[in-house]
Amino acid sequence: MMRPSESRVPKILTQNALKPNKMSSNFYLNKAKECFKNNNYPDAYENFVNYFDSLEDPGSSTPAVQLGFTTLVCRIGIVLEETNDTEELLKIYLQAINFFPNNYIILNNLGGYLFKMGQVDIARTYLDKAVVCSKNYLPAEKNLMYCKWRQIPRWHFKMLNDSHRNSAYYKAITNVICKGFTDVIDLGAGCGLLSLMASEHPEVNVIAIEGNKILAKMCDNIMKKNQRTNVKVLNCFSTKLEEPPARCNLLVTEIFDCALFGERMLESLLHAHHLLITEKDDFKMVPCGARLYASAINYKDTQNFRVVNPIPMLGLSKMCIRQIDSDPYEAEDLSTKNVVYLSNPVEVFDLNFYDVLELNDISNNLEFSKIIEFECLQDEELTSIAVWFDLDLDDEITITTNPKVAERVQCWEQAVFHLVHPINVKKGEVVQFEVTIVDNQMKLYQITKPDTCVSCWLVSKEIVSFLNDSYLVNQVLALADECMSEEFMKNFKEPHKPIMDLMCFPLLGFILAAKQDCQFYTTIKPESDFKYMNFFDHILRINNISQGKMIVVENKMSHNTTMCGIYKYLKECKACLLDPISSDGSIHPSICLKEKIRPDHPDILMMPTKVLVKVVLIFSSQLETWNVVADENVLNFKISSFMNEYTGSEHPDLDSDFKYVEYSSPITFTVDDKDYVKKTQNILVTETGHINGLYTWYEVQFYGNADFPTKDSTHIKKCCYLLDHRQVELGDIFRVVMRREGAYLDLRLED
């Protein structure tokens, strides 16, 4: 494999254009094989191209030749991706596809690259074809799923399935239309649910405006499916319109996030007042207003904003460590969290959407701000501010996101603003905050007991999450004890060789360097991680570890390769701790290193020594709410068949809030070192009921007695593979099929 440090980058196509095809086809093929064997990829590619050009049909070449060419193209693609040579990479991929239009591996690699570059719709074209051309090629299936998720984010499913919200909107829209307001604009129409509600009345004309191209096309198709000839769909952002698309005396919209303002609500409503609403003297809006509330809270659950686990062995208890570039607030379902409310709710805003002056003042007045005060109800630590809202759909109908109200709508969570540093408050103490709206986003600034810390260490969210997972940290510390034992050292001919720690935070490396003066390698991504390298250097200083003991290796890695940036350094080590599971619950590409390093370097101890996948049959109503639209939830309009085309085969990134019922005991699969694995195993139903998912977690066996099950981990989320909703009986047996290709994993029931 070509090393990232090699400077030779193939400028192949321009070379090919200048060279005539004079030699026999076998000459070019033999030359291509020879160059490939010697890792001379540019010349190998050039000769492959000449060979295929010499054939009447490149598809007549042998499967072995086509496989070798595919492997070569993928390896060149890796190098060009690392050197950011997009133009040459696209030329090579496209020429390869021109030779072999049904090569699903190259189609997948090109689609995956375009997806990473943000060209989602173009990527979808190649990934669709890769899936059609392949026979269960898992990388293409997964990449297509990720692409669909980007085109239609998951929250659309949850929003559409909120029947309480939908019924309330339907009643409010119907009430207004019955009063004679029939020229409708649906602002941010999505797939068109509000347009369907309004257009149910034949005297109504609707203009549905949607900026997302995929949703706009879907909206148009849904209108046709529901025989709505009185709806016209415009694919554009409403604020880009410079003249009214039609008469409008009724504006309907749902452009609110959990803190109300985050979907550019103010900007859109002001533009609508100025341009879209044509009947200025007599018009209606649904919704017509909102009230925003806030409460001081102590958020007691583990959070990914700051480190609260001290790890005294490294002296982290004396450091303030928090997340870099964090969002102003997190969306949380506070009804499922361990939260203490420290104040009564305070009304932050009481907005009238008809009041243009008020909306304009909040949106465009650079000096706009409000002071809110919380009177504390008890002695406690104040960590965060919780925010929710009431939405007035008309004069009679209001929906709420208040976490204490059982009848609240479920599609919105609450916004949680975490203080930079928690403060201790007393009963009766009044705490002040300033509220501003900046760039269409609500922000809070602490006035009482303002933050004065000047020594915060800013690190990635992943590092904060790692350090806060007490059980994971304790197991790595237990692994350090194993690695410092005499018995461990007996396994190596050269026990003083360094180790490599590929965890997102190299805790094992720091401990061994501090306790045994052991040198260790760690990795760093080319861009983002440099922001907190001073944090690692500080840990070295406070633990009296010399700078030379930590060697940072640039990590250039993609799903197409096996961490090629660190491979040559790994050969210098006696042991390596992989990071086998990503924080979202998926397999990390680093796990493939075991397969790569073992044949040539069996003396290097690769940890974990074993990774097991635990699988259990479950039922969870949340899985269906989040992933599958049911027409009965959208007032029986015909929507589900269009939205569910964007349903994936799994739901990743599940945390402790996920509610489910188990219908089997866990079964166990081993994640082998092989790059491709397919296994089957029976699973026994232990209770009569319904199932709709295969819930998974991992057991990571680091070494010796250091084992880490991820089921209760706060750092590693869980994943659930979706099943068709079905009834099961006690004693039923199903066959579970596990497939893995590199870092891609899939689980399903055998038909």
Secondary structure, 3 states (H helix, E strand, C coil): CCCCCCCCCCCHHHHHHHCCCCCCHHHHHHHHHHHHHCCCHHHHHHHHHHHHHCCCCHHHCCHHHHHHHHHHHHHHHHHHHHCCCHHHHHHHHHHHHHHCCCCHHHHHHHHHHHHHCCCHHHHHHHHHHHHHHCCCCHHHHHHHHHHHHHHCCCHHHHHHCCHHHHHHHHHHHHHHHCCCCCEEEEECCCCCHHHHHHHCCCCCEEEEEECCHHHHHHHHHHHHHCCCCCEEEEECCHHHCCCCCCCCCEEEECCCCCCCCCCCHHHHHHHHHHHHCCCCCCCEEECCEEEEEEEEEEECCCCCCECCCCCHHHCHHHCEEEECCCCCCEEECHHHCCEEECCCCEEEEEEECCCHHHHHHHHHCCCCCEEEEEECCCCEEEEEEEEEEEEECCCCCEEECCCCCCCCCCCCCEEEEEEEEEEEECCCCEEEEEEEEECCEEEEEECCCCCCCCCEEEECHHHHHHHHCHHHHHHHHHHHHHHCCHHHHCCCCCCCCCEEECCCCCHHHHHHHHHHCCCEEEEECCCHHHHHHHHHHHHHHHCCCCHHHEEEEECCCCCCCCCCCCHHHHCCCCEEECCCECCCCCECHHHHHHHHHCCCCCCCEEECCEEEEEEEEEECHHHHHHHCCCHHHHCCCCCHHHHHHHCCCEEEEECCCCCCEECECCEEEECCCCCEEEEEEEEEECCCEEEEEEEEEEEEEEECCEEEECCCCCCCCEEEEEEEEEEECCCCEEEEEEEEECCEEEEEECC
